[in-house]
């Protein structure tokens, strides 16, 4: 706790998010991109998602400053790397579970 009595934490301090939620966890309501896209997801389940951004229109706009264009490129680049890491983790999960689990 800091001198002013506030806590420095990235944990979500909102509604009931469960005992397994660690720092950086947030509660969200997902909407499917495609019709029926969430039919197989159990209500209340935990998911790993990628928050996507697309700033192309603002980057190519003439009135956008150079600094803002660079910042938006960085945001989109971080989103792209995060999406790639999530896909790699999803591809490796069966291998880690079935082959490398030691059973």
HELIX and SHEET records of a PDB file:
HELIX    1   1 UNK A   56  UNK A   60  1                                   5    
HELIX    2   2 UNK A   66  UNK A   98  1                                  33    
END                                                                             
